[in-house]
Amino acid sequence: MDAATWNRLVAATDPHLNPFLGHAFFLALEQSGSATKRTGWTPRHIVLRDGDNVVGLLPAYEKSHSQGEYVFDHGWANAFEQAGGRYYPKLQASVPFTPVTAPKMLTARDDLGLKQALLLAAQGYADERGISSVHATFVPQEESELAMQLGWLLRTDTQYHWHNSGFGSFDDYLETMSSRHRKVTRRERKDALEGLSVRWLTGAEITEADWDAFFEFYMDTGNRKWGRPYLNRKFFSLLGAAMADRVVLMIAYDGRRPIAGTLNLLGRDTLYGRYWGATEHRPFLHFELCYYQAIDFAIGHKLATVEAGAQGEHKLARGYSPEITRSIHWIGHPGLRAAIARFLKQERASVEREQVALNELTPFKKTAE
């Protein structure tokens, strides 16, 4: 599909203009070889047409594994295969390697019939190919409710987001915290930045040398956390060439030497934090670059939200609030579907209880000091 048609559907569907939904992001993943058949991500984007006009798109991949999704179904796969079933391949409607909530049912107009047609087409493709299941991860609430009307299963989890209440400065934001948390935050920022400087790079400011430095940071984190990083060096060059105005690199320097950095992408009203890494350990530098600098940027650019990626209860103490994320799942085998439905009912209840407990742990003032 050409970029103009793809991006027209994104603009019609997503008021936040999520940068990960753009044609350029998917193209960079596929042209770099990061999301291809060889890596277990065979593109199977579902396109809905009305005559010659494209009116719907469900970005999807036929997958031979469950890596790079951030919604873990390895237990489902193991149970089904131990019972004699064949879980893979499966169909995954998502942005590869991206745990960011965004619409997956992209349509030319707000029409529930078009969105349902995309889901039914995904089911039909799975039936025709003998595929065990279809999964759409990190979907907004309205899409999850629509899918449940068609018999899909709902799964929930927790992420941590920061919300801007119209702050004029970081100090204004600190005033919403308890005195103890204000002191801790100031100390962490002071210790993290001792002897260092931080630059925000975007657009034409970003050079290939900057991408070289960041890729070294990314590889260090990836090798430690995942064993094999998902993205290659070519991806970042393609991203920079096609989407530099949506990229915000935050790099820490010791003198002129870059030692750590984080990659963010910019939406209409949200900063999305994605990857972090460092070649030197400095106390609290991770918190500074990934969370505090992101808050500074959001306040300075009057952005409503910072989404800091998957997992991480340590974000709570830095002022990021717990938020529900949703995924939807169509399971073809009746027995597997029933077992997963029971599990998800219990898991959703656990997530609800967790949300209540986590909201009690935020660093903000509970009573007047």
C-alpha positions as CSV (number, residue, x, y, z in Angstrom):
1,M,0.0,0.0,0.0
2,D,1.3,3.5,-0.8
3,A,2.2,5.8,2.1
4,A,-0.5,8.4,1.3
5,T,-3.3,5.8,1.5
6,W,-1.9,4.2,4.7
7,N,-1.4,7.5,6.5
8,R,-4.8,8.8,5.4
9,L,-6.4,5.8,7.3
10,V,-4.2,6.6,10.4
11,A,-5.2,10.3,10.3
12,A,-8.9,9.3,10.1
13,T,-8.7,6.9,13.0
14,D,-6.2,8.2,15.5
15,P,-6.6,11.7,17.0
16,H,-3.2,11.4,18.7
17,L,-1.4,10.8,15.4
18,N,0.7,8.0,17.0
19,P,4.0,8.0,15.2
20,F,4.3,4.2,15.4
21,L,1.2,3.8,13.2
22,G,2.7,5.6,10.3
23,H,3.6,3.9,7.0
24,A,7.3,5.0,7.5
25,F,7.7,3.2,10.8
26,F,6.4,-0.1,9.4
27,L,8.4,0.3,6.2
28,A,11.6,0.9,8.3
29,L,10.9,-2.3,10.2
30,E,10.4,-4.3,7.1
31,Q,13.1,-2.8,4.8
32,S,15.7,-3.0,7.6
33,G,15.0,-6.8,7.9
34,S,13.9,-6.3,11.6
35,A,10.3,-7.5,11.0
36,T,10.3,-10.0,8.1
37,K,9.7,-13.7,7.5
38,R,13.3,-14.4,8.4
39,T,12.8,-13.0,11.9
40,G,9.4,-14.6,12.3
41,W,7.3,-11.6,11.4
42,T,5.8,-12.3,8.0
43,P,3.7,-9.3,6.9
44,R,0.0,-10.1,6.5
45,H,-1.6,-6.7,6.6
46,I,-5.4,-7.0,6.1
47,V,-6.8,-4.5,3.6
48,L,-10.5,-3.7,3.2
49,R,-11.6,-2.2,-0.1
50,D,-14.9,-0.7,-1.3
51,G,-14.5,-1.0,-5.0
52,D,-11.1,0.6,-5.8
53,N,-11.0,2.6,-2.6
54,V,-9.1,1.3,0.5
55,V,-11.4,1.9,3.5
56,G,-9.7,-0.3,6.2
57,L,-6.4,-1.7,7.3
58,L,-5.4,-4.1,10.1
59,P,-1.6,-4.2,10.3
60,A,-0.8,-7.8,11.0
61,Y,1.9,-10.4,10.9
62,E,1.9,-14.2,10.7
63,K,4.3,-15.3,13.4
64,S,6.3,-18.4,14.3
65,H,7.1,-17.3,17.8
66,S,5.9,-14.9,20.6
67,Q,8.9,-12.7,20.9
68,G,8.8,-8.9,20.7
69,E,5.1,-8.5,21.7
70,Y,5.2,-7.6,25.5
71,V,1.9,-9.5,26.0
72,F,3.1,-13.0,27.0
73,D,1.3,-16.0,25.7
74,H,4.1,-18.6,25.9
75,G,2.1,-20.5,28.6
76,W,-0.8,-20.8,26.2
77,A,1.4,-22.1,23.4
78,N,3.1,-24.6,25.7
79,A,-0.2,-25.9,27.1
80,F,-1.8,-26.3,23.6
81,E,1.2,-28.0,22.1
82,Q,1.6,-30.4,25.1
83,A,-2.1,-31.3,24.5
84,G,-1.3,-32.2,20.9
85,G,-2.3,-28.9,19.3
86,R,-0.3,-26.5,17.0
87,Y,-0.2,-23.0,18.3
88,Y,2.2,-21.5,15.7
89,P,1.8,-19.9,13.3
90,K,-0.4,-17.3,14.8
91,L,-1.7,-14.0,13.5
92,Q,-0.5,-10.9,15.4
93,A,-2.1,-7.5,14.8
94,S,0.4,-5.1,16.3
95,V,3.2,-2.7,15.7
96,P,6.2,-5.0,16.1
97,F,8.4,-4.5,19.2
98,T,6.1,-1.6,20.4
99,P,4.1,-1.8,23.6
100,V,2.1,1.4,22.9
101,T,-1.6,1.7,22.9
102,A,-2.9,2.8,19.5
103,P,-5.8,1.8,17.2
104,K,-5.2,-1.3,15.1
105,M,-8.5,-1.1,13.1
106,L,-7.7,1.8,10.8
107,T,-10.7,2.9,8.8
108,A,-11.5,5.7,6.4
109,R,-14.5,6.7,8.6
110,D,-15.8,6.0,12.1
111,D,-17.8,3.0,11.1
112,L,-18.2,0.0,13.4
113,G,-19.1,-2.1,10.4
114,L,-15.8,-1.5,8.8
115,K,-13.9,-2.3,12.0
116,Q,-15.9,-5.5,12.5
117,A,-15.2,-6.5,8.9
118,L,-11.4,-6.2,9.6
119,L,-11.7,-8.5,12.6
120,L,-13.9,-11.0,10.8
121,A,-11.4,-11.0,7.9
122,A,-8.6,-11.8,10.3
123,Q,-10.7,-14.7,11.7
124,G,-11.5,-15.9,8.2
125,Y,-7.8,-15.8,7.2
126,A,-6.9,-17.8,10.3
127,D,-9.6,-20.4,9.6
128,E,-8.6,-20.7,6.0
129,R,-4.9,-21.2,6.9
130,G,-5.4,-23.4,9.9
131,I,-3.9,-20.7,12.2
132,S,-4.7,-21.3,15.8
133,S,-5.4,-17.7,17.0
134,V,-5.4,-14.0,16.2
135,H,-4.1,-11.5,18.7
136,A,-4.4,-7.7,18.6
137,T,-2.2,-6.1,21.3
138,F,-2.2,-2.7,22.9
139,V,-5.6,-1.7,21.6
140,P,-7.8,1.2,22.9
141,Q,-10.8,0.5,25.0
142,E,-13.3,1.0,22.3
143,E,-11.6,-1.5,20.0
144,S,-11.5,-4.1,22.8
145,E,-15.3,-3.6,23.5
146,L,-16.1,-4.1,19.8
147,A,-14.0,-7.2,19.6
148,M,-15.7,-8.7,22.7
149,Q,-19.0,-8.3,20.9
150,L,-17.7,-10.7,18.3
151,G,-16.6,-13.2,20.9
152,W,-12.9,-12.2,21.3
153,L,-11.3,-12.5,24.7
154,L,-10.0,-9.5,26.6
155,R,-6.7,-9.3,28.4
156,T,-5.5,-6.4,30.6
157,D,-2.2,-5.4,32.1
158,T,-0.6,-2.3,33.6
159,Q,1.7,0.4,32.2
160,Y,2.9,3.7,33.7
161,H,2.2,7.1,32.1
162,W,2.9,10.7,33.2
163,H,0.1,13.3,32.8
164,N,0.7,17.0,32.4
165,S,-1.7,19.2,34.5
166,G,-0.6,22.4,32.7
167,F,2.7,22.7,34.6
168,G,4.8,25.7,33.8
169,S,8.0,24.1,35.0
170,F,9.5,20.9,36.6
171,D,9.4,22.7,39.9
172,D,5.7,23.3,39.5
173,Y,5.3,19.6,39.0
174,L,7.4,18.8,42.1
175,E,5.0,20.8,44.2
176,T,2.4,18.2,43.7
177,M,4.6,15.6,45.4
178,S,5.0,15.0,49.1
179,S,8.0,16.7,50.7
180,R,9.9,13.4,51.0
181,H,9.4,12.6,47.3
182,R,10.4,16.1,46.3
183,K,13.7,15.7,48.2
184,V,14.4,12.3,46.7
185,T,13.7,13.5,43.1
186,R,15.9,16.5,43.5
187,R,18.7,14.4,44.9
188,E,18.4,11.8,42.1
189,R,18.5,14.5,39.4
190,K,21.5,16.2,41.0
191,D,23.4,12.9,41.4
192,A,22.6,11.7,37.9
193,L,23.7,14.9,36.1
194,E,26.9,15.5,38.1
195,G,29.7,16.2,35.6
196,L,27.3,15.5,32.6
197,S,25.3,17.5,30.1
198,V,22.2,16.4,28.3
199,R,21.1,17.4,24.7
200,W,17.7,16.9,23.1
201,L,18.2,16.1,19.4
202,T,15.5,16.1,16.8
203,G,15.0,16.6,13.0
204,A,18.1,17.7,11.1
205,E,20.1,17.9,14.3
206,I,20.4,14.1,14.4
207,T,23.4,12.8,12.5
208,E,24.6,9.3,11.6
209,A,27.2,9.7,14.4
210,D,24.4,10.2,16.9
211,W,22.7,7.0,15.6
212,D,26.0,5.2,15.9
213,A,26.3,6.2,19.5
214,F,22.7,5.4,20.3
215,F,22.9,2.0,18.6
216,E,25.8,1.1,20.9
217,F,23.6,2.1,23.9
218,Y,20.7,0.1,22.5
219,M,22.8,-3.0,21.9
220,D,24.1,-2.9,25.5
221,T,20.6,-2.9,26.9
222,G,19.3,-5.4,24.4
223,N,22.1,-8.0,25.0
224,R,21.5,-7.8,28.7
225,K,17.7,-7.9,28.8
226,W,16.6,-9.9,25.7
227,G,19.6,-11.9,24.7
228,R,19.2,-10.7,21.0
229,P,18.1,-7.2,20.3
230,Y,15.2,-7.0,17.9
231,L,16.3,-4.0,15.8
232,N,19.4,-3.6,13.7
233,R,21.5,-0.6,12.9
234,K,19.9,0.0,9.5
235,F,16.5,0.4,11.1
236,F,17.6,3.5,13.0
237,S,19.1,5.1,9.8
238,L,15.8,4.5,8.0
239,L,13.8,5.9,10.9
240,G,15.9,9.0,11.0
241,A,15.7,9.5,7.2
242,A,11.9,9.1,7.1
243,M,10.7,10.4,10.5
244,A,13.4,12.7,12.0
245,D,10.8,15.3,12.9
246,R,9.0,12.7,15.1
247,V,12.2,11.5,16.8
248,V,13.6,12.9,20.0
249,L,17.0,11.6,21.0
250,M,18.1,12.5,24.5
251,I,21.9,11.9,24.9
252,A,24.1,12.4,28.0
253,Y,27.6,13.5,27.5
254,D,30.7,13.4,29.7
255,G,32.4,16.3,28.1
256,R,32.0,15.7,24.4
257,R,31.8,11.9,24.8
258,P,28.2,10.4,24.6
259,I,27.8,7.8,27.4
260,A,24.0,7.2,27.5
261,G,20.8,7.9,25.6
262,T,17.2,7.3,25.1
263,L,15.0,7.3,22.0
264,N,11.6,8.9,22.1
265,L,8.9,9.4,19.4
266,L,6.6,12.3,19.3
267,G,2.9,12.2,18.7
268,R,0.4,15.1,18.5
269,D,0.1,15.3,22.3
270,T,2.3,12.5,23.7
271,L,5.9,11.7,24.0
272,Y,6.6,8.0,23.7
273,G,9.7,6.7,25.4
274,R,11.1,3.6,23.7
275,Y,14.7,2.5,24.1
276,W,17.5,3.3,26.6
277,G,21.1,2.3,27.0
278,A,24.4,3.4,28.4
279,T,28.1,2.5,28.1
280,E,28.9,3.7,31.6
281,H,27.0,3.2,34.8
282,R,26.1,6.4,36.6
283,P,23.7,6.4,39.6
284,F,20.1,7.4,38.6
285,L,21.1,8.3,35.0
286,H,18.4,5.8,33.7
287,F,15.7,7.6,35.7
288,E,17.0,11.0,34.6
289,L,17.1,10.3,30.8
290,C,14.0,8.1,30.6
291,Y,11.6,9.8,33.0
292,Y,12.7,13.2,34.3
293,Q,14.0,14.5,31.0
294,A,10.9,13.3,29.3
295,I,8.8,15.2,31.8
296,D,10.9,18.3,31.2
297,F,10.3,17.9,27.5
298,A,6.6,17.4,27.8
299,I,6.2,20.5,30.0
300,G,8.3,22.6,27.7
301,H,6.4,21.5,24.6
302,K,3.0,21.5,26.4
303,L,2.4,17.8,25.7
304,A,-0.4,16.0,27.7
305,T,1.2,12.7,28.3
306,V,4.5,10.8,28.5
307,E,4.2,7.0,27.9
308,A,7.4,5.4,29.2
309,G,7.0,1.9,27.7
310,A,6.3,-1.5,29.2
311,Q,6.5,-2.7,32.8
312,G,8.6,-1.1,35.6
313,E,7.0,-0.3,39.0
314,H,10.0,1.9,39.6
315,K,8.3,4.5,37.4
316,L,5.6,4.9,40.0
317,A,8.0,6.7,42.4
318,R,9.0,9.1,39.6
319,G,5.4,10.3,39.2
320,Y,4.1,7.9,36.5
321,S,0.6,6.7,37.2
322,P,-0.7,3.1,36.6
323,E,-2.8,2.7,33.5
324,I,-4.8,-0.2,32.1
325,T,-3.6,-1.7,28.8
326,R,-5.7,-4.0,26.7
327,S,-5.3,-6.8,24.2
328,I,-7.8,-8.9,22.4
329,H,-7.6,-12.6,21.4
330,W,-9.5,-14.8,19.0
331,I,-8.8,-18.5,19.8
332,G,-10.0,-21.1,17.3
333,H,-9.9,-24.3,19.3
334,P,-13.0,-24.4,21.7
335,G,-11.1,-26.2,24.5
336,L,-8.1,-23.8,24.4
337,R,-10.5,-20.9,24.2
338,A,-12.4,-22.0,27.3
339,A,-9.2,-22.6,29.3
340,I,-7.8,-19.2,28.3
341,A,-11.1,-17.4,29.1
342,R,-11.0,-18.8,32.6
343,F,-7.4,-17.7,33.1
344,L,-8.1,-14.2,31.7
345,K,-11.1,-13.7,34.0
346,Q,-8.8,-14.3,37.0
347,E,-6.0,-12.3,35.6
348,R,-8.3,-9.2,34.9
349,A,-9.5,-9.4,38.5
350,S,-5.9,-9.4,39.7
351,V,-5.0,-6.4,37.5
352,E,-7.9,-4.5,39.0
353,R,-6.8,-5.2,42.5
354,E,-3.2,-4.2,41.6
355,Q,-4.4,-0.9,40.1
356,V,-6.1,0.0,43.4
357,A,-2.9,-0.9,45.4
358,L,-0.6,1.0,43.0
359,N,-2.6,4.1,43.1
360,E,-2.0,4.3,46.8
361,L,1.7,4.3,46.2
362,T,2.0,7.3,44.0
363,P,4.4,10.1,45.3
364,F,1.8,12.8,45.2
365,K,0.4,14.6,48.2
366,K,-2.4,12.7,49.9
367,T,-3.3,15.5,52.4
368,A,-2.3,19.1,52.8
369,E,1.2,19.4,54.2
